[in-house]
Amino acid sequence: MRYKFGSQLALETMAQERARIILKFLEMRGVPVSEGARQRIEDCTDLDMLEAWVMRAPSVQTVEELF
């Protein structure tokens, strides 16, 4: 999905929410997330990449599979 936003804040908020969802999926499935991987997920601002990670997160066995 592509959206047009007039605000950088809106884009940042969407990225933060997707990162939160990814980390929650991994936590619920018991997938260990290193501090480096957590930082990579939280720092990502590419909405397309985050969307791909959201789609993968429910099925990965390791955080490396996510990337």
PDBQT receptor file of N, H, CA, C and O in Angstrom, charges set to zero:
ATOM      1  N   MET A   1       0.835  -1.172   0.000  1.00  0.00    +0.000 N 
ATOM      2  CA  MET A   1       0.000   0.000   0.000  1.00  0.00    +0.000 C 
ATOM      3  C   MET A   1       0.887   1.245   0.000  1.00  0.00    +0.000 C 
ATOM      4  O   MET A   1       1.896   1.311   0.702  1.00  0.00    +0.000 OA
ATOM      5  N   ARG A   2       0.497   2.192  -0.777  1.00  0.00    +0.000 N 
ATOM      6  H   ARG A   2      -0.322   2.138  -1.347  1.00  0.00    +0.000 HD
ATOM      7  CA  ARG A   2       1.213   3.452  -0.831  1.00  0.00    +0.000 C 
ATOM      8  C   ARG A   2       0.301   4.563  -0.344  1.00  0.00    +0.000 C 
ATOM      9  O   ARG A   2      -0.849   4.673  -0.768  1.00  0.00    +0.000 OA
ATOM     10  N   TYR A   3       0.827   5.379   0.546  1.00  0.00    +0.000 N 
ATOM     11  H   TYR A   3       1.762   5.289   0.891  1.00  0.00    +0.000 HD
ATOM     12  CA  TYR A   3       0.084   6.513   1.066  1.00  0.00    +0.000 C 
ATOM     13  C   TYR A   3       0.878   7.771   0.799  1.00  0.00    +0.000 C 
ATOM     14  O   TYR A   3       2.105   7.736   0.715  1.00  0.00    +0.000 OA
ATOM     15  N   LYS A   4       0.188   8.865   0.669  1.00  0.00    +0.000 N 
ATOM     16  H   LYS A   4      -0.809   8.893   0.737  1.00  0.00    +0.000 HD
ATOM     17  CA  LYS A   4       0.843  10.158   0.573  1.00  0.00    +0.000 C 
ATOM     18  C   LYS A   4       0.533  10.920   1.856  1.00  0.00    +0.000 C 
ATOM     19  O   LYS A   4      -0.624  11.147   2.210  1.00  0.00    +0.000 OA
ATOM     20  N   PHE A   5       1.590  11.299   2.525  1.00  0.00    +0.000 N 
ATOM     21  H   PHE A   5       2.529  11.115   2.237  1.00  0.00    +0.000 HD
ATOM     22  CA  PHE A   5       1.438  12.038   3.769  1.00  0.00    +0.000 C 
ATOM     23  C   PHE A   5       2.092  13.397   3.625  1.00  0.00    +0.000 C 
ATOM     24  O   PHE A   5       3.124  13.539   2.969  1.00  0.00    +0.000 OA
ATOM     25  N   GLY A   6       1.499  14.363   4.228  1.00  0.00    +0.000 N 
ATOM     26  H   GLY A   6       0.661  14.247   4.761  1.00  0.00    +0.000 HD
ATOM     27  CA  GLY A   6       2.055  15.706   4.190  1.00  0.00    +0.000 C 
ATOM     28  C   GLY A   6       2.987  15.974   5.343  1.00  0.00    +0.000 C 
ATOM     29  O   GLY A   6       3.503  17.083   5.481  1.00  0.00    +0.000 OA
ATOM     30  N   SER A   7       3.211  14.984   6.167  1.00  0.00    +0.000 N 
ATOM     31  H   SER A   7       2.793  14.082   6.055  1.00  0.00    +0.000 HD
ATOM     32  CA  SER A   7       3.966  15.239   7.376  1.00  0.00    +0.000 C 
ATOM     33  C   SER A   7       5.026  14.169   7.615  1.00  0.00    +0.000 C 
ATOM     34  O   SER A   7       4.740  12.973   7.581  1.00  0.00    +0.000 OA
ATOM     35  N   GLN A   8       6.234  14.615   7.854  1.00  0.00    +0.000 N 
ATOM     36  H   GLN A   8       6.467  15.587   7.882  1.00  0.00    +0.000 HD
ATOM     37  CA  GLN A   8       7.309  13.684   8.213  1.00  0.00    +0.000 C 
ATOM     38  C   GLN A   8       6.977  12.982   9.516  1.00  0.00    +0.000 C 
ATOM     39  O   GLN A   8       7.325  11.815   9.698  1.00  0.00    +0.000 OA
ATOM     40  N   LEU A   9       6.316  13.666  10.413  1.00  0.00    +0.000 N 
ATOM     41  H   LEU A   9       6.033  14.614  10.265  1.00  0.00    +0.000 HD
ATOM     42  CA  LEU A   9       5.917  13.064  11.683  1.00  0.00    +0.000 C 
ATOM     43  C   LEU A   9       4.996  11.867  11.463  1.00  0.00    +0.000 C 
ATOM     44  O   LEU A   9       5.118  10.854  12.151  1.00  0.00    +0.000 OA
ATOM     45  N   ALA A  10       4.088  11.979  10.517  1.00  0.00    +0.000 N 
ATOM     46  H   ALA A  10       3.989  12.802   9.957  1.00  0.00    +0.000 HD
ATOM     47  CA  ALA A  10       3.186  10.863  10.219  1.00  0.00    +0.000 C 
ATOM     48  C   ALA A  10       3.966   9.661   9.711  1.00  0.00    +0.000 C 
ATOM     49  O   ALA A  10       3.676   8.530  10.102  1.00  0.00    +0.000 OA
ATOM     50  N   LEU A  11       4.948   9.884   8.849  1.00  0.00    +0.000 N 
ATOM     51  H   LEU A  11       5.184  10.803   8.532  1.00  0.00    +0.000 HD
ATOM     52  CA  LEU A  11       5.774   8.784   8.344  1.00  0.00    +0.000 C 
ATOM     53  C   LEU A  11       6.570   8.127   9.468  1.00  0.00    +0.000 C 
ATOM     54  O   LEU A  11       6.653   6.901   9.543  1.00  0.00    +0.000 OA
ATOM     55  N   GLU A  12       7.146   8.936  10.326  1.00  0.00    +0.000 N 
ATOM     56  H   GLU A  12       7.078   9.932  10.265  1.00  0.00    +0.000 HD
ATOM     57  CA  GLU A  12       7.914   8.414  11.454  1.00  0.00    +0.000 C 
ATOM     58  C   GLU A  12       7.022   7.612  12.395  1.00  0.00    +0.000 C 
ATOM     59  O   GLU A  12       7.436   6.576  12.917  1.00  0.00    +0.000 OA
ATOM     60  N   THR A  13       5.809   8.088  12.610  1.00  0.00    +0.000 N 
ATOM     61  H   THR A  13       5.473   8.929  12.186  1.00  0.00    +0.000 HD
ATOM     62  CA  THR A  13       4.867   7.385  13.478  1.00  0.00    +0.000 C 
ATOM     63  C   THR A  13       4.491   6.030  12.885  1.00  0.00    +0.000 C 
ATOM     64  O   THR A  13       4.405   5.037  13.608  1.00  0.00    +0.000 OA
ATOM     65  N   MET A  14       4.269   5.987  11.585  1.00  0.00    +0.000 N 
ATOM     66  H   MET A  14       4.338   6.794  10.998  1.00  0.00    +0.000 HD
ATOM     67  CA  MET A  14       3.957   4.712  10.931  1.00  0.00    +0.000 C 
ATOM     68  C   MET A  14       5.127   3.746  11.046  1.00  0.00    +0.000 C 
ATOM     69  O   MET A  14       4.926   2.561  11.312  1.00  0.00    +0.000 OA
ATOM     70  N   ALA A  15       6.342   4.236  10.849  1.00  0.00    +0.000 N 
ATOM     71  H   ALA A  15       6.505   5.199  10.633  1.00  0.00    +0.000 HD
ATOM     72  CA  ALA A  15       7.529   3.385  10.958  1.00  0.00    +0.000 C 
ATOM     73  C   ALA A  15       7.668   2.846  12.373  1.00  0.00    +0.000 C 
ATOM     74  O   ALA A  15       7.957   1.663  12.553  1.00  0.00    +0.000 OA
ATOM     75  N   GLN A  16       7.473   3.678  13.366  1.00  0.00    +0.000 N 
ATOM     76  H   GLN A  16       7.239   4.640  13.220  1.00  0.00    +0.000 HD
ATOM     77  CA  GLN A  16       7.571   3.244  14.758  1.00  0.00    +0.000 C 
ATOM     78  C   GLN A  16       6.529   2.181  15.084  1.00  0.00    +0.000 C 
ATOM     79  O   GLN A  16       6.822   1.219  15.795  1.00  0.00    +0.000 OA
ATOM     80  N   GLU A  17       5.332   2.348  14.575  1.00  0.00    +0.000 N 
ATOM     81  H   GLU A  17       5.094   3.129  13.997  1.00  0.00    +0.000 HD
ATOM     82  CA  GLU A  17       4.263   1.387  14.842  1.00  0.00    +0.000 C 
ATOM     83  C   GLU A  17       4.567   0.048  14.175  1.00  0.00    +0.000 C 
ATOM     84  O   GLU A  17       4.341  -1.004  14.772  1.00  0.00    +0.000 OA
ATOM     85  N   ARG A  18       5.067   0.076  12.963  1.00  0.00    +0.000 N 
ATOM     86  H   ARG A  18       5.250   0.931  12.477  1.00  0.00    +0.000 HD
ATOM     87  CA  ARG A  18       5.427  -1.181  12.293  1.00  0.00    +0.000 C 
ATOM     88  C   ARG A  18       6.560  -1.875  13.029  1.00  0.00    +0.000 C 
ATOM     89  O   ARG A  18       6.542  -3.097  13.176  1.00  0.00    +0.000 OA
ATOM     90  N   ALA A  19       7.541  -1.119  13.492  1.00  0.00    +0.000 N 
ATOM     91  H   ALA A  19       7.555  -0.126  13.372  1.00  0.00    +0.000 HD
ATOM     92  CA  ALA A  19       8.642  -1.710  14.263  1.00  0.00    +0.000 C 
ATOM     93  C   ALA A  19       8.098  -2.351  15.539  1.00  0.00    +0.000 C 
ATOM     94  O   ALA A  19       8.524  -3.441  15.918  1.00  0.00    +0.000 OA
ATOM     95  N   ARG A  20       7.165  -1.681  16.194  1.00  0.00    +0.000 N 
ATOM     96  H   ARG A  20       6.819  -0.796  15.886  1.00  0.00    +0.000 HD
ATOM     97  CA  ARG A  20       6.567  -2.220  17.411  1.00  0.00    +0.000 C 
ATOM     98  C   ARG A  20       5.852  -3.540  17.123  1.00  0.00    +0.000 C 
ATOM     99  O   ARG A  20       5.956  -4.486  17.904  1.00  0.00    +0.000 OA
ATOM    100  N   ILE A  21       5.136  -3.605  16.019  1.00  0.00    +0.000 N 
ATOM    101  H   ILE A  21       5.051  -2.836  15.384  1.00  0.00    +0.000 HD
ATOM    102  CA  ILE A  21       4.408  -4.820  15.632  1.00  0.00    +0.000 C 
ATOM    103  C   ILE A  21       5.392  -5.960  15.366  1.00  0.00    +0.000 C 
ATOM    104  O   ILE A  21       5.177  -7.084  15.818  1.00  0.00    +0.000 OA
ATOM    105  N   ILE A  22       6.455  -5.676  14.644  1.00  0.00    +0.000 N 
ATOM    106  H   ILE A  22       6.630  -4.763  14.277  1.00  0.00    +0.000 HD
ATOM    107  CA  ILE A  22       7.460  -6.694  14.346  1.00  0.00    +0.000 C 
ATOM    108  C   ILE A  22       8.044  -7.253  15.630  1.00  0.00    +0.000 C 
ATOM    109  O   ILE A  22       8.120  -8.469  15.806  1.00  0.00    +0.000 OA
ATOM    110  N   LEU A  23       8.457  -6.368  16.526  1.00  0.00    +0.000 N 
ATOM    111  H   LEU A  23       8.395  -5.381  16.383  1.00  0.00    +0.000 HD
ATOM    112  CA  LEU A  23       9.051  -6.815  17.783  1.00  0.00    +0.000 C 
ATOM    113  C   LEU A  23       8.046  -7.593  18.636  1.00  0.00    +0.000 C 
ATOM    114  O   LEU A  23       8.423  -8.545  19.318  1.00  0.00    +0.000 OA
ATOM    115  N   LYS A  24       6.794  -7.202  18.603  1.00  0.00    +0.000 N 
ATOM    116  H   LYS A  24       6.488  -6.428  18.049  1.00  0.00    +0.000 HD
ATOM    117  CA  LYS A  24       5.759  -7.917  19.359  1.00  0.00    +0.000 C 
ATOM    118  C   LYS A  24       5.564  -9.326  18.799  1.00  0.00    +0.000 C 
ATOM    119  O   LYS A  24       5.467 -10.282  19.569  1.00  0.00    +0.000 OA
ATOM    120  N   PHE A  25       5.506  -9.471  17.474  1.00  0.00    +0.000 N 
ATOM    121  H   PHE A  25       5.585  -8.695  16.848  1.00  0.00    +0.000 HD
ATOM    122  CA  PHE A  25       5.404 -10.802  16.851  1.00  0.00    +0.000 C 
ATOM    123  C   PHE A  25       6.551 -11.684  17.321  1.00  0.00    +0.000 C 
ATOM    124  O   PHE A  25       6.340 -12.819  17.746  1.00  0.00    +0.000 OA
ATOM    125  N   LEU A  26       7.769 -11.151  17.240  1.00  0.00    +0.000 N 
ATOM    126  H   LEU A  26       7.941 -10.229  16.894  1.00  0.00    +0.000 HD
ATOM    127  CA  LEU A  26       8.942 -11.939  17.611  1.00  0.00    +0.000 C 
ATOM    128  C   LEU A  26       8.895 -12.324  19.087  1.00  0.00    +0.000 C 
ATOM    129  O   LEU A  26       9.201 -13.461  19.445  1.00  0.00    +0.000 OA
ATOM    130  N   GLU A  27       8.515 -11.386  19.931  1.00  0.00    +0.000 N 
ATOM    131  H   GLU A  27       8.266 -10.462  19.640  1.00  0.00    +0.000 HD
ATOM    132  CA  GLU A  27       8.404 -11.647  21.370  1.00  0.00    +0.000 C 
ATOM    133  C   GLU A  27       7.372 -12.738  21.642  1.00  0.00    +0.000 C 
ATOM    134  O   GLU A  27       7.638 -13.668  22.403  1.00  0.00    +0.000 OA
ATOM    135  N   MET A  28       6.203 -12.630  21.027  1.00  0.00    +0.000 N 
ATOM    136  H   MET A  28       5.987 -11.874  20.409  1.00  0.00    +0.000 HD
ATOM    137  CA  MET A  28       5.130 -13.601  21.257  1.00  0.00    +0.000 C 
ATOM    138  C   MET A  28       5.534 -15.005  20.811  1.00  0.00    +0.000 C 
ATOM    139  O   MET A  28       5.080 -15.993  21.389  1.00  0.00    +0.000 OA
ATOM    140  N   ARG A  29       6.374 -15.097  19.801  1.00  0.00    +0.000 N 
ATOM    141  H   ARG A  29       6.743 -14.295  19.332  1.00  0.00    +0.000 HD
ATOM    142  CA  ARG A  29       6.805 -16.388  19.295  1.00  0.00    +0.000 C 
ATOM    143  C   ARG A  29       8.057 -16.897  19.995  1.00  0.00    +0.000 C 
ATOM    144  O   ARG A  29       8.515 -18.003  19.711  1.00  0.00    +0.000 OA
ATOM    145  N   GLY A  30       8.616 -16.108  20.903  1.00  0.00    +0.000 N 
ATOM    146  H   GLY A  30       8.244 -15.209  21.133  1.00  0.00    +0.000 HD
ATOM    147  CA  GLY A  30       9.800 -16.529  21.640  1.00  0.00    +0.000 C 
ATOM    148  C   GLY A  30      11.082 -16.467  20.832  1.00  0.00    +0.000 C 
ATOM    149  O   GLY A  30      12.050 -17.160  21.145  1.00  0.00    +0.000 OA
ATOM    150  N   VAL A  31      11.097 -15.638  19.790  1.00  0.00    +0.000 N 
ATOM    151  H   VAL A  31      10.311 -15.075  19.535  1.00  0.00    +0.000 HD
ATOM    152  CA  VAL A  31      12.299 -15.482  18.964  1.00  0.00    +0.000 C 
ATOM    153  C   VAL A  31      13.213 -14.468  19.655  1.00  0.00    +0.000 C 
ATOM    154  O   VAL A  31      12.819 -13.320  19.858  1.00  0.00    +0.000 OA
ATOM    155  N   PRO A  32      14.430 -14.884  20.016  1.00  0.00    +0.000 N 
ATOM    156  CA  PRO A  32      15.348 -13.947  20.679  1.00  0.00    +0.000 C 
ATOM    157  C   PRO A  32      15.759 -12.821  19.724  1.00  0.00    +0.000 C 
ATOM    158  O   PRO A  32      16.032 -13.058  18.548  1.00  0.00    +0.000 OA
ATOM    159  N   VAL A  33      15.797 -11.613  20.244  1.00  0.00    +0.000 N 
ATOM    160  H   VAL A  33      15.575 -11.420  21.200  1.00  0.00    +0.000 HD
ATOM    161  CA  VAL A  33      16.177 -10.440  19.451  1.00  0.00    +0.000 C 
ATOM    162  C   VAL A  33      17.340  -9.757  20.158  1.00  0.00    +0.000 C 
ATOM    163  O   VAL A  33      17.201  -9.256  21.274  1.00  0.00    +0.000 OA
ATOM    164  N   SER A  34      18.491  -9.745  19.486  1.00  0.00    +0.000 N 
ATOM    165  H   SER A  34      18.604 -10.152  18.579  1.00  0.00    +0.000 HD
ATOM    166  CA  SER A  34      19.658  -9.083  20.063  1.00  0.00    +0.000 C 
ATOM    167  C   SER A  34      19.413  -7.574  20.105  1.00  0.00    +0.000 C 
ATOM    168  O   SER A  34      18.510  -7.058  19.446  1.00  0.00    +0.000 OA
ATOM    169  N   GLU A  35      20.226  -6.888  20.883  1.00  0.00    +0.000 N 
ATOM    170  H   GLU A  35      20.959  -7.307  21.418  1.00  0.00    +0.000 HD
ATOM    171  CA  GLU A  35      20.093  -5.426  20.962  1.00  0.00    +0.000 C 
ATOM    172  C   GLU A  35      20.363  -4.802  19.603  1.00  0.00    +0.000 C 
ATOM    173  O   GLU A  35      19.708  -3.833  19.222  1.00  0.00    +0.000 OA
ATOM    174  N   GLY A  36      21.334  -5.356  18.862  1.00  0.00    +0.000 N 
ATOM    175  H   GLY A  36      21.866  -6.144  19.172  1.00  0.00    +0.000 HD
ATOM    176  CA  GLY A  36      21.643  -4.840  17.535  1.00  0.00    +0.000 C 
ATOM    177  C   GLY A  36      20.479  -5.004  16.567  1.00  0.00    +0.000 C 
ATOM    178  O   GLY A  36      20.171  -4.093  15.798  1.00  0.00    +0.000 OA
ATOM    179  N   ALA A  37      19.832  -6.170  16.606  1.00  0.00    +0.000 N 
ATOM    180  H   ALA A  37      20.082  -6.910  17.230  1.00  0.00    +0.000 HD
ATOM    181  CA  ALA A  37      18.674  -6.415  15.734  1.00  0.00    +0.000 C 
ATOM    182  C   ALA A  37      17.511  -5.518  16.131  1.00  0.00    +0.000 C 
ATOM    183  O   ALA A  37      16.826  -4.966  15.270  1.00  0.00    +0.000 OA
ATOM    184  N   ARG A  38      17.287  -5.371  17.432  1.00  0.00    +0.000 N 
ATOM    185  H   ARG A  38      17.843  -5.819  18.131  1.00  0.00    +0.000 HD
ATOM    186  CA  ARG A  38      16.218  -4.484  17.912  1.00  0.00    +0.000 C 
ATOM    187  C   ARG A  38      16.459  -3.059  17.414  1.00  0.00    +0.000 C 
ATOM    188  O   ARG A  38      15.537  -2.388  16.951  1.00  0.00    +0.000 OA
ATOM    189  N   GLN A  39      17.693  -2.614  17.513  1.00  0.00    +0.000 N 
ATOM    190  H   GLN A  39      18.442  -3.160  17.888  1.00  0.00    +0.000 HD
ATOM    191  CA  GLN A  39      18.034  -1.256  17.077  1.00  0.00    +0.000 C 
ATOM    192  C   GLN A  39      17.821  -1.114  15.573  1.00  0.00    +0.000 C 
ATOM    193  O   GLN A  39      17.312  -0.092  15.112  1.00  0.00    +0.000 OA
ATOM    194  N   ARG A  40      18.213  -2.145  14.797  1.00  0.00    +0.000 N 
ATOM    195  H   ARG A  40      18.626  -2.975  15.172  1.00  0.00    +0.000 HD
ATOM    196  CA  ARG A  40      18.027  -2.104  13.342  1.00  0.00    +0.000 C 
ATOM    197  C   ARG A  40      16.547  -1.971  12.991  1.00  0.00    +0.000 C 
ATOM    198  O   ARG A  40      16.181  -1.190  12.112  1.00  0.00    +0.000 OA
ATOM    199  N   ILE A  41      15.704  -2.728  13.674  1.00  0.00    +0.000 N 
ATOM    200  H   ILE A  41      16.001  -3.362  14.388  1.00  0.00    +0.000 HD
ATOM    201  CA  ILE A  41      14.262  -2.675  13.432  1.00  0.00    +0.000 C 
ATOM    202  C   ILE A  41      13.706  -1.312  13.824  1.00  0.00    +0.000 C 
ATOM    203  O   ILE A  41      12.963  -0.697  13.059  1.00  0.00    +0.000 OA
ATOM    204  N   GLU A  42      14.062  -0.845  15.008  1.00  0.00    +0.000 N 
ATOM    205  H   GLU A  42      14.665  -1.345  15.630  1.00  0.00    +0.000 HD
ATOM    206  CA  GLU A  42      13.533   0.431  15.505  1.00  0.00    +0.000 C 
ATOM    207  C   GLU A  42      14.039   1.632  14.717  1.00  0.00    +0.000 C 
ATOM    208  O   GLU A  42      13.344   2.644  14.630  1.00  0.00    +0.000 OA
ATOM    209  N   ASP A  43      15.239   1.540  14.140  1.00  0.00    +0.000 N 
ATOM    210  H   ASP A  43      15.803   0.717  14.210  1.00  0.00    +0.000 HD
ATOM    211  CA  ASP A  43      15.817   2.666  13.400  1.00  0.00    +0.000 C 
ATOM    212  C   ASP A  43      15.379   2.710  11.936  1.00  0.00    +0.000 C 
ATOM    213  O   ASP A  43      15.579   3.721  11.263  1.00  0.00    +0.000 OA
ATOM    214  N   CYS A  44      14.788   1.631  11.441  1.00  0.00    +0.000 N 
ATOM    215  H   CYS A  44      14.626   0.809  11.988  1.00  0.00    +0.000 HD
ATOM    216  CA  CYS A  44      14.396   1.581  10.040  1.00  0.00    +0.000 C 
ATOM    217  C   CYS A  44      13.256   2.566   9.767  1.00  0.00    +0.000 C 
ATOM    218  O   CYS A  44      12.275   2.615  10.510  1.00  0.00    +0.000 OA
ATOM    219  N   THR A  45      13.394   3.341   8.706  1.00  0.00    +0.000 N 
ATOM    220  H   THR A  45      14.191   3.301   8.102  1.00  0.00    +0.000 HD
ATOM    221  CA  THR A  45      12.348   4.289   8.313  1.00  0.00    +0.000 C 
ATOM    222  C   THR A  45      11.774   3.960   6.938  1.00  0.00    +0.000 C 
ATOM    223  O   THR A  45      10.903   4.675   6.443  1.00  0.00    +0.000 OA
ATOM    224  N   ASP A  46      12.252   2.889   6.321  1.00  0.00    +0.000 N 
ATOM    225  H   ASP A  46      12.959   2.308   6.723  1.00  0.00    +0.000 HD
ATOM    226  CA  ASP A  46      11.767   2.459   5.008  1.00  0.00    +0.000 C 
ATOM    227  C   ASP A  46      10.471   1.672   5.210  1.00  0.00    +0.000 C 
ATOM    228  O   ASP A  46      10.501   0.521   5.646  1.00  0.00    +0.000 OA
ATOM    229  N   LEU A  47       9.345   2.289   4.895  1.00  0.00    +0.000 N 
ATOM    230  H   LEU A  47       9.321   3.224   4.541  1.00  0.00    +0.000 HD
ATOM    231  CA  LEU A  47       8.045   1.651   5.146  1.00  0.00    +0.000 C 
ATOM    232  C   LEU A  47       7.864   0.365   4.352  1.00  0.00    +0.000 C 
ATOM    233  O   LEU A  47       7.216  -0.565   4.832  1.00  0.00    +0.000 OA
ATOM    234  N   ASP A  48       8.423   0.291   3.149  1.00  0.00    +0.000 N 
ATOM    235  H   ASP A  48       8.950   1.046   2.759  1.00  0.00    +0.000 HD
ATOM    236  CA  ASP A  48       8.320  -0.935   2.365  1.00  0.00    +0.000 C 
ATOM    237  C   ASP A  48       9.095  -2.074   3.027  1.00  0.00    +0.000 C 
ATOM    238  O   ASP A  48       8.612  -3.205   3.084  1.00  0.00    +0.000 OA
ATOM    239  N   MET A  49      10.298  -1.776   3.527  1.00  0.00    +0.000 N 
ATOM    240  H   MET A  49      10.691  -0.857   3.481  1.00  0.00    +0.000 HD
ATOM    241  CA  MET A  49      11.091  -2.796   4.222  1.00  0.00    +0.000 C 
ATOM    242  C   MET A  49      10.382  -3.240   5.497  1.00  0.00    +0.000 C 
ATOM    243  O   MET A  49      10.310  -4.434   5.789  1.00  0.00    +0.000 OA
ATOM    244  N   LEU A  50       9.865  -2.292   6.243  1.00  0.00    +0.000 N 
ATOM    245  H   LEU A  50       9.924  -1.322   6.006  1.00  0.00    +0.000 HD
ATOM    246  CA  LEU A  50       9.146  -2.629   7.470  1.00  0.00    +0.000 C 
ATOM    247  C   LEU A  50       7.929  -3.496   7.175  1.00  0.00    +0.000 C 
ATOM    248  O   LEU A  50       7.632  -4.427   7.923  1.00  0.00    +0.000 OA
ATOM    249  N   GLU A  51       7.224  -3.195   6.088  1.00  0.00    +0.000 N 
ATOM    250  H   GLU A  51       7.466  -2.439   5.480  1.00  0.00    +0.000 HD
ATOM    251  CA  GLU A  51       6.063  -4.000   5.705  1.00  0.00    +0.000 C 
ATOM    252  C   GLU A  51       6.492  -5.429   5.375  1.00  0.00    +0.000 C 
ATOM    253  O   GLU A  51       5.814  -6.385   5.751  1.00  0.00    +0.000 OA
ATOM    254  N   ALA A  52       7.610  -5.574   4.677  1.00  0.00    +0.000 N 
ATOM    255  H   ALA A  52       8.161  -4.797   4.371  1.00  0.00    +0.000 HD
ATOM    256  CA  ALA A  52       8.126  -6.914   4.366  1.00  0.00    +0.000 C 
ATOM    257  C   ALA A  52       8.466  -7.658   5.652  1.00  0.00    +0.000 C 
ATOM    258  O   ALA A  52       8.183  -8.850   5.769  1.00  0.00    +0.000 OA
ATOM    259  N   TRP A  53       9.069  -6.969   6.618  1.00  0.00    +0.000 N 
ATOM    260  H   TRP A  53       9.299  -6.001   6.523  1.00  0.00    +0.000 HD
ATOM    261  CA  TRP A  53       9.400  -7.605   7.892  1.00  0.00    +0.000 C 
ATOM    262  C   TRP A  53       8.140  -7.975   8.669  1.00  0.00    +0.000 C 
ATOM    263  O   TRP A  53       8.095  -9.021   9.317  1.00  0.00    +0.000 OA
ATOM    264  N   VAL A  54       7.118  -7.122   8.607  1.00  0.00    +0.000 N 
ATOM    265  H   VAL A  54       7.155  -6.272   8.080  1.00  0.00    +0.000 HD
ATOM    266  CA  VAL A  54       5.847  -7.440   9.279  1.00  0.00    +0.000 C 
ATOM    267  C   VAL A  54       5.283  -8.745   8.710  1.00  0.00    +0.000 C 
ATOM    268  O   VAL A  54       4.777  -9.584   9.455  1.00  0.00    +0.000 OA
ATOM    269  N   MET A  55       5.372  -8.908   7.401  1.00  0.00    +0.000 N 
ATOM    270  H   MET A  55       5.783  -8.227   6.796  1.00  0.00    +0.000 HD
ATOM    271  CA  MET A  55       4.836 -10.110   6.763  1.00  0.00    +0.000 C 
ATOM    272  C   MET A  55       5.657 -11.353   7.113  1.00  0.00    +0.000 C 
ATOM    273  O   MET A  55       5.105 -12.450   7.202  1.00  0.00    +0.000 OA
ATOM    274  N   ARG A  56       6.970 -11.196   7.311  1.00  0.00    +0.000 N 
ATOM    275  H   ARG A  56       7.419 -10.306   7.239  1.00  0.00    +0.000 HD
ATOM    276  CA  ARG A  56       7.833 -12.336   7.647  1.00  0.00    +0.000 C 
ATOM    277  C   ARG A  56       7.825 -12.695   9.123  1.00  0.00    +0.000 C 
ATOM    278  O   ARG A  56       7.982 -13.864   9.475  1.00  0.00    +0.000 OA
ATOM    279  N   ALA A  57       7.646 -11.714   9.982  1.00  0.00    +0.000 N 
ATOM    280  H   ALA A  57       7.519 -10.765   9.696  1.00  0.00    +0.000 HD
ATOM    281  CA  ALA A  57       7.800 -11.907  11.430  1.00  0.00    +0.000 C 
ATOM    282  C   ALA A  57       6.991 -13.079  12.004  1.00  0.00    +0.000 C 
ATOM    283  O   ALA A  57       7.498 -13.769  12.888  1.00  0.00    +0.000 OA
ATOM    284  N   PRO A  58       5.772 -13.335  11.549  1.00  0.00    +0.000 N 
ATOM    285  CA  PRO A  58       5.019 -14.446  12.143  1.00  0.00    +0.000 C 
ATOM    286  C   PRO A  58       5.573 -15.837  11.816  1.00  0.00    +0.000 C 
ATOM    287  O   PRO A  58       5.182 -16.816  12.451  1.00  0.00    +0.000 OA
ATOM    288  N   SER A  59       6.471 -15.936  10.840  1.00  0.00    +0.000 N 
ATOM    289  H   SER A  59       6.788 -15.140  10.324  1.00  0.00    +0.000 HD
ATOM    290  CA  SER A  59       6.910 -17.274  10.436  1.00  0.00    +0.000 C 
ATOM    291  C   SER A  59       8.398 -17.553  10.618  1.00  0.00    +0.000 C 
ATOM    292  O   SER A  59       8.830 -18.680  10.376  1.00  0.00    +0.000 OA
ATOM    293  N   VAL A  60       9.194 -16.576  11.031  1.00  0.00    +0.000 N 
ATOM    294  H   VAL A  60       8.843 -15.661  11.228  1.00  0.00    +0.000 HD
ATOM    295  CA  VAL A  60      10.634 -16.813  11.171  1.00  0.00    +0.000 C 
ATOM    296  C   VAL A  60      10.946 -17.550  12.473  1.00  0.00    +0.000 C 
ATOM    297  O   VAL A  60      10.226 -17.442  13.465  1.00  0.00    +0.000 OA
ATOM    298  N   GLN A  61      12.040 -18.297  12.432  1.00  0.00    +0.000 N 
ATOM    299  H   GLN A  61      12.625 -18.385  11.626  1.00  0.00    +0.000 HD
ATOM    300  CA  GLN A  61      12.527 -18.998  13.613  1.00  0.00    +0.000 C 
ATOM    301  C   GLN A  61      13.646 -18.221  14.311  1.00  0.00    +0.000 C 
ATOM    302  O   GLN A  61      13.871 -18.371  15.511  1.00  0.00    +0.000 OA
ATOM    303  N   THR A  62      14.341 -17.387  13.530  1.00  0.00    +0.000 N 
ATOM    304  H   THR A  62      14.158 -17.265  12.554  1.00  0.00    +0.000 HD
ATOM    305  CA  THR A  62      15.412 -16.555  14.068  1.00  0.00    +0.000 C 
ATOM    306  C   THR A  62      15.263 -15.147  13.518  1.00  0.00    +0.000 C 
ATOM    307  O   THR A  62      14.645 -14.943  12.473  1.00  0.00    +0.000 OA
ATOM    308  N   VAL A  63      15.821 -14.196  14.210  1.00  0.00    +0.000 N 
ATOM    309  H   VAL A  63      16.324 -14.362  15.059  1.00  0.00    +0.000 HD
ATOM    310  CA  VAL A  63      15.730 -12.809  13.748  1.00  0.00    +0.000 C 
ATOM    311  C   VAL A  63      16.524 -12.626  12.455  1.00  0.00    +0.000 C 
ATOM    312  O   VAL A  63      16.199 -11.749  11.655  1.00  0.00    +0.000 OA
ATOM    313  N   GLU A  64      17.558 -13.440  12.238  1.00  0.00    +0.000 N 
ATOM    314  H   GLU A  64      17.822 -14.153  12.887  1.00  0.00    +0.000 HD
ATOM    315  CA  GLU A  64      18.326 -13.362  10.995  1.00  0.00    +0.000 C 
ATOM    316  C   GLU A  64      17.446 -13.688   9.790  1.00  0.00    +0.000 C 
ATOM    317  O   GLU A  64      17.637 -13.113   8.719  1.00  0.00    +0.000 OA
ATOM    318  N   GLU A  65      16.499 -14.587   9.943  1.00  0.00    +0.000 N 
ATOM    319  H   GLU A  65      16.343 -15.054  10.814  1.00  0.00    +0.000 HD
ATOM    320  CA  GLU A  65      15.569 -14.920   8.852  1.00  0.00    +0.000 C 
ATOM    321  C   GLU A  65      14.691 -13.714   8.499  1.00  0.00    +0.000 C 
ATOM    322  O   GLU A  65      14.248 -13.578   7.359  1.00  0.00    +0.000 OA
ATOM    323  N   LEU A  66      14.448 -12.863   9.457  1.00  0.00    +0.000 N 
ATOM    324  H   LEU A  66      14.808 -12.973  10.383  1.00  0.00    +0.000 HD
ATOM    325  CA  LEU A  66      13.636 -11.677   9.217  1.00  0.00    +0.000 C 
ATOM    326  C   LEU A  66      14.301 -10.768   8.201  1.00  0.00    +0.000 C 
ATOM    327  O   LEU A  66      13.658 -10.229   7.301  1.00  0.00    +0.000 OA
ATOM    328  N   PHE A  67      15.631 -10.609   8.374  1.00  0.00    +0.000 N 
ATOM    329  H   PHE A  67      16.154 -11.047   9.105  1.00  0.00    +0.000 HD
ATOM    330  CA  PHE A  67      16.396  -9.687   7.527  1.00  0.00    +0.000 C 
ATOM    331  C   PHE A  67      16.740 -10.324   6.202  1.00  0.00    +0.000 C 
ATOM    332  O   PHE A  67      17.382  -9.694   5.362  1.00  0.00    +0.000 OA
TER     333      PHE A  67
